[in-house]
Amino acid sequence: MAQCGQRKCLCCGKFFDVDHRNRNRQRYCSSSVCRRASKTASQAAWLSQPKNATYFSDPIHVARVQAWRAAHPGYSRAKPGVTKALQDPLVVQVVDSIEETPIRAEMPAPPVVSALQDLLNAPSPVLAGLIAHLFEVTLQDDIASTTRRLIQLGHDVINRSRDEDRQTCAAP
C-alpha cells in the first residue's frame, strides 16, 4: 500500500517517492529502465498530436534543417572521441650529462631562478599563507622572493651540515 507522497510507477509497478516539484506530473520512478520508458511514452504522446505528426517530414522543417546544415558544414562529420588539445604538447629538453662525483655536496648548486607561477604552484597554500603571515607580505612577488630566499637558506643549512658531518667523520 502506498504511503502519503508515494505513487506506483507505470513501468515497473513499484511505489516511489514523488518529487515535490513534479507531484502532479511524475508517473515513473527514477530507475534507468523506467526513465527510458517514460521518454518513449512522452515522445509517442507528442507525436500522436495532429500538429506534430508531420513535424520531421513537413517541407518547412526540412528546409529549416537543410538551411542549418548549409550554415554549419562538417558538423556531423566530426569523429567521436577525437578532440584537439587545449595546449601544445610539452617540448622535451635534453639535459646535459653531469659527471658523477663521489661527494655530491662538493658540487655547487646552480642558482635557481624559476618563474613566479612555478614557485607558487609548488608549495601548498598553507605554506604560502604561513610565509605571508610571518613576513607580513601579501603580494605574490614578495611571497616569491621570500620563498626563494628561504629555499636558498635551506640549501645552505643542508650543505653546511653535510660539510660538518664530513669533517667530524674524517677526523675521529
C-alpha positions as CSV (number, residue, x, y, z in Angstrom):
1,M,0.0,0.0,0.0
2,A,1.3,3.4,-0.9
3,Q,2.2,5.9,1.8
4,C,1.5,9.6,1.7
5,G,3.5,11.2,-1.1
6,Q,4.1,7.9,-3.0
7,R,2.9,6.8,-6.4
8,K,3.0,3.5,-8.3
9,C,5.4,3.5,-11.3
10,L,3.7,2.9,-14.6
11,C,6.6,0.8,-15.8
12,C,7.9,-1.4,-13.0
13,G,4.8,-1.1,-10.7
14,K,6.9,-0.3,-7.6
15,F,6.0,2.5,-5.2
16,F,8.3,5.5,-5.3
17,D,8.5,8.9,-3.6
18,V,7.2,11.7,-5.8
19,D,9.4,14.7,-6.4
20,H,7.5,17.6,-4.8
21,R,8.3,19.9,-7.8
22,N,6.6,17.4,-10.2
23,R,4.0,15.9,-8.0
24,N,1.2,16.3,-10.5
25,R,3.1,15.0,-13.5
26,Q,5.5,12.4,-12.3
27,R,4.3,8.9,-13.2
28,Y,7.6,6.9,-13.4
29,C,10.3,6.2,-10.8
30,S,14.0,7.2,-11.3
31,S,15.4,3.8,-12.4
32,S,17.1,3.9,-15.8
33,V,14.7,1.4,-17.4
34,C,11.7,3.4,-16.2
35,R,13.2,6.7,-17.3
36,R,13.7,5.2,-20.8
37,A,10.0,4.0,-20.8
38,S,8.9,7.5,-19.7
39,K,10.8,9.1,-22.5
40,T,9.4,6.6,-25.1
41,A,5.8,7.3,-23.8
42,S,6.4,11.0,-23.8
43,Q,7.6,11.0,-27.4
44,A,4.7,8.8,-28.5
45,A,2.2,11.2,-26.9
46,W,3.9,14.2,-28.5
47,L,3.9,12.5,-32.0
48,S,0.2,11.5,-31.6
49,Q,-0.9,15.1,-31.6
50,P,-2.1,16.2,-35.1
51,K,0.1,19.3,-35.3
52,N,3.2,17.2,-34.5
53,A,2.5,14.2,-36.7
54,T,4.5,15.6,-39.7
55,Y,6.9,17.7,-37.7
56,F,10.0,16.0,-39.0
57,S,8.8,15.5,-42.6
58,D,7.0,18.8,-43.2
59,P,8.6,20.8,-46.1
60,I,9.0,23.8,-43.8
61,H,11.0,21.9,-41.3
62,V,13.0,20.0,-44.0
63,A,14.0,23.4,-45.4
64,R,14.9,24.6,-41.9
65,V,17.2,21.6,-41.3
66,Q,18.8,22.0,-44.7
67,A,19.5,25.7,-44.1
68,W,21.1,24.9,-40.8
69,R,23.3,22.2,-42.3
70,A,24.4,24.5,-45.1
71,A,25.3,27.1,-42.4
72,H,27.3,24.5,-40.4
73,P,29.2,22.3,-42.9
74,G,31.0,19.4,-41.4
75,Y,29.2,19.5,-38.1
76,S,28.1,15.9,-38.1
77,R,31.3,14.6,-39.8
78,A,33.4,15.0,-36.6
79,K,34.8,11.7,-35.4
80,P,33.7,10.9,-31.9
81,G,36.5,10.8,-29.3
82,V,38.9,12.9,-31.3
83,T,39.5,16.2,-29.6
84,K,42.0,18.9,-30.2
85,A,44.4,19.6,-27.3
86,L,43.9,22.8,-25.4
87,Q,47.6,23.4,-25.2
88,D,50.7,22.4,-27.1
89,P,52.4,19.2,-26.1
90,L,55.4,19.5,-23.8
91,V,58.8,20.0,-25.5
92,V,61.4,17.5,-24.4
93,Q,64.5,19.2,-23.2
94,V,67.8,17.4,-23.5
95,V,69.7,17.5,-20.2
96,D,73.5,17.8,-20.3
97,S,75.2,14.9,-18.8
98,I,76.9,15.7,-15.5
99,E,79.9,13.8,-14.4
100,E,79.2,11.9,-11.2
101,T,81.4,12.7,-8.3
102,P,81.7,10.6,-5.1
103,I,80.6,13.5,-2.9
104,R,77.7,15.4,-4.3
105,A,77.8,18.1,-1.7
106,E,81.0,19.5,-3.2
107,M,79.2,20.4,-6.4
108,P,78.0,24.0,-6.2
109,A,74.2,24.1,-6.7
110,P,73.2,26.1,-9.8
111,P,71.3,29.3,-8.9
112,V,67.6,28.5,-9.0
113,V,65.7,31.1,-11.0
114,S,62.2,30.0,-11.6
115,A,59.1,31.7,-12.8
116,L,56.6,33.1,-10.3
117,Q,53.9,30.5,-11.2
118,D,56.3,27.6,-10.8
119,L,57.4,28.8,-7.5
120,L,54.0,29.5,-6.1
121,N,52.3,26.4,-7.5
122,A,54.8,24.1,-5.9
123,P,54.2,24.8,-2.2
124,S,50.9,24.3,-0.6
125,P,48.5,27.2,0.1
126,V,49.3,26.6,3.8
127,L,53.0,27.4,3.2
128,A,52.2,30.5,1.1
129,G,49.8,31.7,3.9
130,L,52.4,31.0,6.5
131,I,55.0,33.0,4.6
132,A,52.6,35.8,4.1
133,H,51.7,35.8,7.8
134,L,55.2,35.5,9.2
135,F,56.9,38.0,6.9
136,E,53.8,40.3,6.6
137,V,53.8,40.3,2.8
138,T,50.7,40.0,0.6
139,L,51.9,40.5,-3.0
140,Q,52.8,37.4,-5.0
141,D,56.2,38.9,-6.0
142,D,57.1,39.5,-2.3
143,I,56.0,36.0,-1.4
144,A,58.0,34.5,-4.3
145,S,61.2,36.4,-3.4
146,T,60.8,35.4,0.3
147,T,60.2,31.8,-0.7
148,R,63.4,31.9,-2.9
149,R,65.4,33.3,0.0
150,L,64.1,30.6,2.3
151,I,64.9,27.9,-0.2
152,Q,68.4,29.2,-0.6
153,L,68.8,29.4,3.2
154,G,67.6,25.8,3.4
155,H,70.1,24.7,0.8
156,D,72.9,26.5,2.7
157,V,71.9,24.8,6.0
158,I,71.8,21.4,4.4
159,N,75.1,21.8,2.6
160,R,76.7,23.3,5.8
161,S,75.5,20.3,7.8
162,R,77.0,17.9,5.2
163,D,80.3,19.7,5.4
164,E,80.3,19.4,9.2
165,D,79.4,15.7,9.1
166,R,82.2,15.0,6.6
167,Q,84.7,16.9,8.8
168,T,83.7,15.0,12.0
169,C,83.8,11.6,10.3
170,A,87.2,12.3,8.6
171,A,88.9,13.1,11.9
172,P,88.0,10.6,14.6
